[in-house]
Amino acid sequence: MKKIIRNQALASALLATGIPVHAASFDVTIESNRSDLPTTLAATVHLPGSAGADSTTQVPMILHSHGWGGGHSKGADSFQAYLDAGFGVLSFAQRGHGDTGGTAQMQNPEYEGKDVIAIIDYIAAQPWSLKNGDIDLLPNGKLRKDQGKSPAKQAADKDPVLFSIGGSYGGGYQWAGMLTELRDTGGTRFDGMAPQITWHSLPQSLAPSDVPRTLYVSGLYGSKLAQGPQTMPDALHTSYAYLMVTGNLPDGTVPGTTDIKALLLQSSPKGYGLDGKVEIPVLTRQGTTDSLFNMNQGYYNHQVMLSEKAKARSLFIGYNGGHGALNPTGLLVPGVNPSGDPCSKAIIGTDFTDLTIAFFQSIMAGENPRKVLQADKPFHVASDTNGCMSADN
């Protein structure tokens, strides 16, 4: 076990530039790049320093977004640990959520995926955003940012030092944004991600073996409907009505319905056809007791989507938790522990937030996060007694 103290390598260098450990927050709006369904994305930027960063005090950035039915975080307190470590955070509301208009497209790569790219473009244009070409902020030399980058993006001054956090739908945006950019350009401007309790395949999660999980689907649909029917596309309304009448998901053969399974697959990492192509390190956290996106969903993202090179630099944390509140019975299998993250504590000495910070700092330093964290095995999963089991696969 190696405990990484906040403000150690990266933060020491950043603080040496004169950035106080406080935060300057301001709201921004970012235009999507879809002319057919234009959306103005609402976001709040939190920068370390009471006066904020500027062109002489650039900072690495972290993207954050929310779960299904939520909104972005406007208060800096939610991100204080990251700010104290010298990172800036941009939290944004996804289309059809919070202060952002439009309709939620369930992480469709052509909408939510390209929305994330528009946000990265915004960050890349800011003078306070640390870029790939900026040098020698860290004690061990030049920032290295070459994992999964196309030569054109490495050469351009449009490549911010960028990471991402968030859970559930807030994990889905990370995969959608990164995979859409990878699909379209052959590279990604993300340096690393830390998605939590998110999916690999929405069809498998919501309708395993083509049997819809009606109570779960109803809960998700109802929670979004409470924000207004206009926040969801017509395809979701008609598909839900079809499900309630027939007990099945529509396949598009009935006039007026949509092949919802195909639409859900399109909004999943599995649907991109980029298996083994992801070259950036990923810190995956999935709930062993998650009743919506079970641990296999995170496991498949790690095992299927990542290249062998990325796997050697990535970590998987299984913790006792997740979407337990969506369990319609409220009951758990005997012997299951509903809460606790002993593996993050075993690796870092504290919690998953500190583990995420140390993971990102290691990437910035050009190091293998697993080696820095002395996590010899890639998989670390909580037991029902809140012990931590480590394994190779």
Secondary structure as GFF3:
##gff-version 3
##sequence-region A 1 393
A	DSSP	alpha_helix	9	15	.	.	.	ID=ss1
A	DSSP	beta_strand	23	31	.	.	.	ID=ss2
A	DSSP	beta_strand	40	48	.	.	.	ID=ss3
A	DSSP	beta_strand	61	65	.	.	.	ID=ss4
A	DSSP	three_ten_helix	76	79	.	.	.	ID=ss5
A	DSSP	alpha_helix	80	84	.	.	.	ID=ss6
A	DSSP	beta_strand	88	92	.	.	.	ID=ss7
A	DSSP	pi_helix	109	113	.	.	.	ID=ss8
A	DSSP	alpha_helix	114	124	.	.	.	ID=ss9
A	DSSP	alpha_helix	151	155	.	.	.	ID=ss10
A	DSSP	beta_strand	162	167	.	.	.	ID=ss11
A	DSSP	alpha_helix	169	185	.	.	.	ID=ss12
A	DSSP	beta_strand	192	196	.	.	.	ID=ss13
A	DSSP	alpha_helix	202	206	.	.	.	ID=ss14
A	DSSP	three_ten_helix	208	210	.	.	.	ID=ss15
A	DSSP	alpha_helix	214	225	.	.	.	ID=ss16
A	DSSP	three_ten_helix	229	231	.	.	.	ID=ss17
A	DSSP	alpha_helix	234	246	.	.	.	ID=ss18
A	DSSP	alpha_helix	260	266	.	.	.	ID=ss19
A	DSSP	three_ten_helix	269	272	.	.	.	ID=ss20
A	DSSP	beta_strand	283	287	.	.	.	ID=ss21
A	DSSP	alpha_helix	295	300	.	.	.	ID=ss22
A	DSSP	pi_helix	301	305	.	.	.	ID=ss23
A	DSSP	alpha_helix	308	311	.	.	.	ID=ss24
A	DSSP	beta_strand	315	319	.	.	.	ID=ss25
A	DSSP	three_ten_helix	324	326	.	.	.	ID=ss26
A	DSSP	alpha_helix	342	348	.	.	.	ID=ss27
A	DSSP	alpha_helix	352	364	.	.	.	ID=ss28
A	DSSP	alpha_helix	369	372	.	.	.	ID=ss29
A	DSSP	beta_strand	379	382	.	.	.	ID=ss30
A	DSSP	beta_strand	388	391	.	.	.	ID=ss31
###
